[in-house]
Amino acid sequence: MKTETPPPTQEELRKLAEELLKGQNTMTLSTAVKDVAWAAPVYYAHIDFRFYFFSDPSSRHIQEALAGRQVAAAIFHQSSTWKEIRGIQMSGPVQPLSPGLESLRAIRAYLKKFPFTLEFFGSGEKMDLDGFSKRFRVRLYRFRPEVCLYMDNRIRFSFRERLDLP
């Protein structure tokens, strides 16, 4: 007789989710306005389940995210079989960040995760919020999920559990 493995604890789920987040680079943001949906991938850095990304303020996903006050987001591990599917599904608001401690921490995390970004800056150019804005015509945004589900077919087929967020 086969015994079923007990479900992971919240601590174990957070550890699995954090491992996944560190190993991935892109998050897909989804918006909808007047029954028309849109999805856009963005590079992200994260700190304590807060996700930071740069985008053009005039882009469709930003305009719709700010107008609708909610987005859905997904981050998934690349898999070749259904047994390896795992990811995170989330929803919550996107907000632009202003200069300050949080944006400084976010930029540091972003540069650590994407060191190639340094290649775009000349010597003497600041790599702060203003520097990124001038160089790329972008703004820094924070996605802070209110709902976060971790899914992992390695645990069992269609395993999905809500994560308690900090």
Secondary structure by P-SEA (a helix, b strand, c coil): cccccccccaaaaaaaaaaaaaaccbbbbbbbcccbbbbbbbbbcccccccccccccccaaaaaaaaacbbbbbbbccccccccbbbbbbbbbbbbbcccaaaaaaaaaaaaacccccccccccccccaaaaaaaccbbbbbbbbcbbbbbbcccccbbbbbbbcc
